C-alpha cells in the first residue's frame, strides 16, 4: 500500500489521524511529550526523514480506539462478536489481532486478563483513566520487535468504523468472556453438556436467541478454529430456547460450575453482565411493542422489492426508532448517568442496526418442497438485505429527525410542543421533559416580568462585571432552552481573570436547564484548532444538544465551530480516518469558558461575552447561600416555563422596540435578545464591541493602517515599495506595525504582506479603508493605498 513509513505517515495524517514516529523495530515512541504531538501532513517529513521507522497512531484523538486481541482465542471470537470494521491488521504469528474504531464518547482503556494465570486476553485501548491521550498503537507498515511486519488483513484499509462507545465496550467484554471460557472449557465428552448449560444461562438472562447463537458460534471458533460446525452451535442454543419456551427446564450455572473453574466462570459471567445484573450503558429510547411478527417469504429474485417493503414497515410503524437525516439513518439513544439520570443523543445506524430491527419485526421463511406441496421453514435474513435498505438513500421513507431534545419546543405557528415523542411540525424528538411546566395560555407583559425575576434568581450570586454581562447570562440560559425552536444562537463565552470565578458552573446551570442533568464538557485546554474541530465533529455526530469548550486558552478560533454556530443548514463533518463526510443537522447551543480568552476572525460576530470578576485573590474560597444548579435540577419545569414565557409574551405583545437583527441569528435576535431588551432595557450584544477591541488581528490591522496613512497618506504603492518605505530611517513605528502582521524571523516578508492586504482589502478599520488602486507599470504589480473611509 505504501513504499515507505513516511508515505504511510503522510497518508494517515491526511486522513485525520494523530501520527507519532516510533523507532524501527520497536513499539514505543522516544520523543518527549509525544502524547501531545499532532502532525499535519506538511510536518511529516521533519519526523519521518527517509530512514527506517515505525508508524504509531495516538489513541483517543478524535475517538480512535484499538481492540488489541492478545490471545488467539480472542482473535477467533472477535470474528463473531466485534463490530465489522475495515481497519484490521496484525502480523504473521498474530493475524487480525487489531481492530480499529472511532467512538463517541471515547472509552477508557480496559484490559481483560485471565483471573487464574494473569495472561492478557484482549484490551480495549482508548483514553487513560484520567481521560487523556496516553497510548498509541503500531500500524502498518511497521515492524514488530519480533521482526514480523505489521500488515493489513486482506481487503482491509485504514478506515475505522464508527460505533457507539457503549456498544463497543459490551462487544469487547463478550469477546474477552468467550476467550476466557474457551481456555477453561471442558474436554471432549462434556462439551455438549457445557454448551446446553451456557445456553440456559443466556436464555434466563434475557439474551435474544440470535445473540446467544452468535456467542456460541464464537466459542466454537475458539475451540475448533477452522473446523467449527456452526450448525451444531446454533442447534444447541435453539434446543434450549425452545425447551424453555415450552415450559421445560434447562441446566445453568450450577452445571457449568462443575465443569469450569468457578473463578473463571464467575469472571466471564461478570464480563457478560449476568452475575452482577448489570444493564447496558446505552440503550434505545423507543423499542418495538412486541406481538406477532410479520412473516416474509424469501425469494432470491425479489430482494430489491423486499428491501422496499421491509423499509416501509420499519418507517410506518408507530413505535419505529429509525429516522433519517441528511443522507444517514439514525437511532435515538439514551445513556444512563452515574447520578441516575440519562443523556440523550443519536447513533448512526449501520447494516447491523438494520439487521437487528429486521429480526425484531419480521419472521423470515422459505418454501421447501415436500411430498404433496410446499412447507414453510425458518430462514436467516438475507445478508444483502440490510445493505440494500441502506443503499436506498435518496428514496428512504423514514421520518426526518433534526435532533433529540429535553425541552418544550415552540412550533412555527406559535403553539408549544410539550409532550414526549416525535413532533412532526419541528422534526424533533422530545424526551425527558420535566413535571411542573407552567406556561400561561396567553402570556402578558406582567407574566414576562415575573418570569424574568424567576430566571434572575439563578444568577444572583454570580460576580458579573456589569449589567450587560448579567443580561448576556440571561441570554445564555434562554438560548440553551430555545435553540431547537428559533434556529442558530450565538456562542456564549464565559470569561474571567482567574480560575474559580464560576465560569464552568454557570455553563452547568444553563446545560442542566436544557438537558435535566449536569452536562459534560469538551476539554479545550492545550488543544489546537485542528484537534478542536475533531472533537466538535464527534459531538455533532453524537447529536449533543449542548456543547461547551471548557478551559480555553489564548484565542478562540475554529473553522468548524465558526460554521456550526451560525449555520441554519446542515453542517458537513468528516469522520476520523475516513473520506466519509456526512451532513449533520444540529440543534446544539454552543458555549465556551476560559480565563481572559480573546476571539479572532469571523468568530467575533458569533460570540456573546459574559464576563465575571469576583475581585478577590482566591475566588474559589468564596461562600454562597444559594445553589442554582440544584435548584434547576429539582425544579426544572419552573425555570423552563420562565424561558418560554418571556419569548411568548414578547411575541404576543407584538415585539415592541425590536432591535436590528444580528446577521445569521435573526430568530434569536427577535425572541431572546429583543425580549430581554424589552424587559431590562439592556442589549446583551453591547459586550461584543469590547471583544472586537481585544482581537489581536484587528488591533494589529488598525495599528498598521494608521501608521501607513500617517506615513504615506493615500499614495498608491506596490508591496515591494511598501516594504522599502518601511525600512527607511525614522519610520520605526510604520516598520514595527508591519512586522506585527508580516514579520518572519525579524524581517519583513513580501509574500506575507501580500496575503495580508488581500485578506483585509475593502474593510473599514478605525475609520480607514485599505483598497487596491491601479497598477505599477514599471513593477507590473498591483498597488495599494489607505484612505479615510
Helices and strands as residue ranges (DSSP letters): H 5-14, E 19-23, G 34-36, G 41-43, H 44-47, E 53-58, G 61-63, E 64-68, H 72-81, E 88-91, E 94-104, E 110-113, E 120-125, E 136-139, E 151-152, E 161-164, H 165-183, H 191-204, H 209-224, G 225-227, H 230-245, H 253-257, H 262-271, E 283-284, E 294-297, G 300-302, H 303-316, E 323-325, E 328-336, E 342-348, H 351-361, E 362-370, E 373-378, H 383-391, E 399-400, E 403-405, E 409-410, E 416-417, E 421-423, E 428-430, H 445-456, G 457-459, H 467-486, E 491-496, H 503-515, E 522-523, H 529-541, E 546-552, E 555-556, H 559-566, E 571-572, E 583-584, E 589-595, E 598-599, G 601-606, E 607-612, G 619-621, H 628-634, H 636-652, H 666-668, I 669-673, H 674-680, G 684-687, H 688-694, H 696-712, H 719-726, H 732-742, E 743-744, E 747-748, H 750-760, E 764-765, E 768-776, E 781-788
